[in-house]
Amino acid sequence: MRKLIAIVVCVATLYGCASSGSSSKAAPLPIKLINSEMAKDCTFVGVSSGHVYNAFQYTADNINDARLKAAEEALASGANSAVITSTDVENPGHNVTVHMETYNCSKN
């Protein structure tokens, strides 16, 4: 009986860690994502990147968190829009890097 309880506790603990939420689920990106055609009408600001390594989240959550980090970096540099140029996913989804070209587009 003790072994069964120990197994249940271990599984519950691991499930709880694996289901820890992404910080990016609560809010949308602070900048607008655009495509390269839309970027032609904007002023190039620079590049930004976001990196996340979290073995206790789903790959999609890690991608969202990396996008959020890159978007926050873009916003801090004065950009209001970005084109995602690459999303690198390694180590079965735990290690994610997102690269963006950042732009300042008119509000029209």
Backbone bond lengths (Angstrom), bond angles and torsions (degrees), N, CA, C in turn:
res aa  C-N    CA-C-N  psi(-1)  N-CA   C-N-CA  omega(-1)  CA-C   N-CA-C  phi
1 M - - - 1.440 - - 1.538 111.32 -
2 R 1.338 116.06 -39.11 1.465 119.53 178.77 1.527 111.22 -62.67
3 K 1.332 116.14 -39.11 1.464 119.65 179.48 1.524 110.32 -63.54
4 L 1.317 116.23 -41.51 1.460 120.25 179.49 1.531 110.55 -62.72
5 I 1.310 117.26 -43.90 1.464 121.04 178.55 1.526 110.31 -63.84
6 A 1.336 116.91 -42.26 1.465 120.83 178.89 1.525 110.84 -62.25
7 I 1.316 117.50 -40.81 1.465 121.40 179.09 1.525 110.18 -65.16
8 V 1.321 116.84 -44.37 1.467 120.67 179.57 1.529 110.52 -61.87
9 V 1.323 117.37 -42.42 1.463 121.25 179.09 1.529 110.51 -64.03
10 C 1.326 117.89 -43.03 1.466 121.32 179.09 1.525 111.37 -62.94
11 V 1.317 116.56 -45.90 1.464 120.58 -179.62 1.527 110.17 -63.94
12 A 1.321 116.93 -43.34 1.466 120.26 179.60 1.523 111.09 -63.41
13 T 1.315 116.80 -39.30 1.465 120.69 178.65 1.523 110.72 -65.35
14 L 1.320 116.94 -46.90 1.464 120.26 179.14 1.517 111.34 -63.78
15 Y 1.309 117.99 -40.37 1.465 120.99 178.96 1.525 110.00 -64.19
16 G 1.302 117.14 -40.41 1.463 121.11 178.53 1.512 112.05 -62.83
17 C 1.327 117.54 -40.13 1.468 120.75 178.17 1.517 110.72 -69.37
18 A 1.323 116.74 -41.11 1.458 120.61 -177.19 1.518 111.77 -68.51
19 S 1.313 116.95 -25.77 1.454 118.49 -177.41 1.522 112.40 -97.84
20 S 1.334 116.49 12.96 1.463 118.14 177.79 1.517 108.40 -62.63
21 G 1.301 116.72 135.58 1.455 121.44 -168.78 1.507 114.91 -77.24
22 S 1.298 114.15 160.54 1.449 122.86 175.39 1.518 109.16 -79.48
23 S 1.311 116.38 140.69 1.464 119.48 178.14 1.521 111.68 -71.61
24 S 1.333 117.48 -17.74 1.461 120.37 -176.46 1.521 113.24 -86.26
25 K 1.329 119.14 -7.12 1.460 120.57 -178.54 1.524 112.35 -68.60
26 A 1.318 117.40 -24.73 1.456 120.94 -172.61 1.529 113.35 -77.68
27 A 1.312 118.51 -28.72 1.461 119.92 -172.98 1.526 111.02 -138.52
28 P 1.334 116.91 149.77 1.467 119.83 174.81 1.529 110.29 -73.79
29 L 1.307 116.36 168.33 1.465 120.44 178.01 1.527 109.71 -62.80
30 P 1.325 117.65 143.42 1.466 120.50 -177.95 1.528 113.87 -77.67
31 I 1.326 117.30 -2.84 1.463 121.42 176.97 1.521 108.58 -128.84
32 K 1.320 115.72 166.54 1.463 121.07 179.72 1.527 109.09 -91.43
33 L 1.326 116.68 132.58 1.462 120.67 173.55 1.523 108.18 -86.40
34 I 1.321 116.06 130.02 1.458 122.02 -179.00 1.524 108.82 -127.53
35 N 1.337 115.89 168.90 1.464 119.14 175.24 1.530 109.16 -99.35
36 S 1.309 116.61 172.58 1.470 120.79 -174.73 1.528 111.98 -65.12
37 E 1.314 118.01 -28.56 1.469 120.76 177.46 1.531 110.43 -67.37
38 M 1.312 117.04 -43.03 1.468 121.63 178.15 1.529 110.89 -65.85
39 A 1.320 116.79 -31.17 1.467 121.31 -177.41 1.527 112.57 -68.04
40 K 1.324 117.79 -18.60 1.469 120.82 -179.75 1.526 111.98 -62.39
41 D 1.326 117.31 -25.93 1.463 121.75 -179.33 1.527 112.56 -93.81
42 C 1.329 117.39 10.91 1.464 121.97 -175.00 1.529 110.82 -119.42
43 T 1.323 116.09 167.75 1.461 122.39 177.09 1.523 109.20 -96.54
44 F 1.329 115.56 125.34 1.462 120.79 179.71 1.526 109.74 -68.08
45 V 1.336 116.83 130.81 1.464 122.09 179.00 1.522 110.63 -102.80
46 G 1.324 117.30 -45.76 1.462 121.09 -178.62 1.516 111.10 164.94
47 V 1.309 115.57 -151.81 1.462 121.17 178.17 1.526 108.93 -127.01
48 S 1.308 115.23 153.93 1.464 120.21 176.08 1.517 108.36 -141.22
49 S 1.318 115.52 161.00 1.459 119.85 177.52 1.519 109.29 -147.39
50 G 1.311 114.45 154.48 1.455 121.15 176.34 1.513 108.84 -134.10
51 H 1.319 116.37 137.50 1.457 121.07 -178.63 1.520 109.84 -127.21
52 V 1.340 116.02 137.97 1.467 122.24 177.29 1.518 108.55 -137.15
53 Y 1.318 116.04 134.93 1.462 121.68 168.42 1.520 106.62 -127.37
54 N 1.325 116.22 111.98 1.457 120.87 179.11 1.524 108.10 -148.17
55 A 1.309 116.70 107.14 1.463 121.58 -178.50 1.523 112.25 -76.34
56 F 1.329 117.67 -8.16 1.458 120.77 -175.87 1.521 113.22 -104.67
57 Q 1.331 117.48 16.19 1.461 121.96 176.85 1.520 109.06 -125.37
58 Y 1.322 114.61 161.58 1.455 120.24 172.94 1.527 109.00 -70.68
59 T 1.321 116.28 156.34 1.460 121.60 179.40 1.524 111.34 -56.75
60 A 1.329 117.39 -44.35 1.466 120.89 -179.30 1.526 111.41 -59.43
61 D 1.325 117.37 -38.63 1.467 120.58 178.10 1.525 110.98 -66.98
62 N 1.324 117.33 -39.26 1.465 120.70 177.61 1.528 110.88 -64.90
63 I 1.331 116.95 -39.72 1.466 120.59 177.14 1.526 109.95 -63.20
64 N 1.334 117.05 -45.54 1.467 120.34 178.84 1.523 111.56 -60.90
65 D 1.329 116.88 -41.73 1.466 120.25 179.31 1.528 111.66 -65.77
66 A 1.340 117.11 -39.71 1.469 120.51 178.34 1.528 110.45 -66.59
67 R 1.330 117.26 -39.12 1.470 120.56 176.04 1.527 110.53 -62.11
68 L 1.324 115.91 -42.55 1.463 120.07 179.54 1.529 111.00 -61.64
69 K 1.324 117.37 -43.53 1.473 120.40 178.79 1.527 111.05 -62.60
70 A 1.332 116.96 -43.74 1.465 120.29 178.98 1.527 110.64 -65.21
71 A 1.323 117.37 -40.05 1.464 121.32 179.71 1.527 111.28 -66.02
72 E 1.322 117.33 -39.68 1.469 120.48 177.77 1.526 111.12 -65.43
73 E 1.340 116.56 -37.28 1.470 120.56 176.11 1.526 110.04 -65.29
74 A 1.337 116.78 -41.16 1.462 121.09 178.52 1.525 110.89 -63.12
75 L 1.316 117.07 -43.94 1.460 121.83 179.12 1.528 110.79 -61.36
76 A 1.317 116.53 -41.45 1.468 121.19 179.74 1.528 111.97 -64.94
77 S 1.335 117.13 -25.87 1.467 120.38 179.88 1.527 112.43 -87.99
78 G 1.331 117.43 0.42 1.457 120.86 177.49 1.512 115.04 101.07
79 A 1.308 118.15 4.27 1.463 121.32 179.57 1.528 110.37 -85.20
80 N 1.338 115.23 154.20 1.458 119.62 173.51 1.524 112.05 -123.76
81 S 1.343 116.26 0.01 1.462 121.99 179.77 1.526 109.25 -147.14
82 A 1.331 115.78 159.90 1.468 119.17 179.88 1.519 111.03 -155.13
83 V 1.324 114.16 152.15 1.462 122.85 172.45 1.525 106.69 -111.01
84 I 1.322 117.53 123.79 1.468 120.37 176.39 1.523 107.30 -74.53
85 T 1.325 116.21 119.60 1.464 120.16 -178.12 1.519 112.57 -95.95
86 S 1.338 117.13 -27.90 1.467 119.04 176.17 1.519 110.42 -161.39
87 T 1.312 113.90 151.03 1.464 122.42 172.90 1.517 106.29 -131.92
88 D 1.322 116.59 111.09 1.462 122.14 -178.69 1.522 108.90 -102.30
89 V 1.339 115.72 122.32 1.463 121.39 -179.74 1.520 107.74 -119.54
90 E 1.331 116.24 122.27 1.466 121.61 -178.81 1.515 110.37 -131.51
91 N 1.322 115.07 168.72 1.464 122.52 172.15 1.514 111.31 57.39
92 P 1.312 118.31 61.43 1.465 131.58 -164.09 1.523 116.93 27.33
93 G 1.323 116.15 49.38 1.453 120.26 173.41 1.506 116.23 92.34
94 H 1.319 117.66 -1.24 1.462 119.99 -177.77 1.524 112.50 -84.92
95 N 1.313 117.69 -26.62 1.460 123.45 -172.96 1.529 108.46 -114.60
96 V 1.331 117.51 107.17 1.465 121.55 -173.21 1.527 110.16 -126.99
97 T 1.342 115.89 134.53 1.460 121.91 173.78 1.521 108.37 -129.43
98 V 1.325 116.37 132.09 1.464 122.80 177.94 1.523 108.16 -118.05
99 H 1.339 116.45 132.28 1.468 122.55 177.54 1.526 108.61 -114.58
100 M 1.329 115.96 139.61 1.461 121.81 -179.96 1.521 110.47 -134.55
101 E 1.340 115.96 145.14 1.459 121.72 164.29 1.519 105.30 -92.02
102 T 1.327 117.25 132.09 1.459 120.14 -174.39 1.528 111.27 -109.00
103 Y 1.323 115.23 145.57 1.464 122.22 -174.64 1.524 110.59 -138.12
104 N 1.325 114.22 157.85 1.451 121.32 170.28 1.523 106.02 -113.30
105 C 1.315 116.01 110.77 1.463 122.00 -177.65 1.524 109.35 -107.91
106 S 1.331 115.61 146.81 1.463 118.88 177.84 1.521 109.61 -65.28
107 K 1.295 116.38 155.88 1.469 121.97 -176.27 1.523 112.68 -78.61
108 N 1.324 119.11 -4.16 1.473 122.10 -176.49 1.483 111.97 -60.48
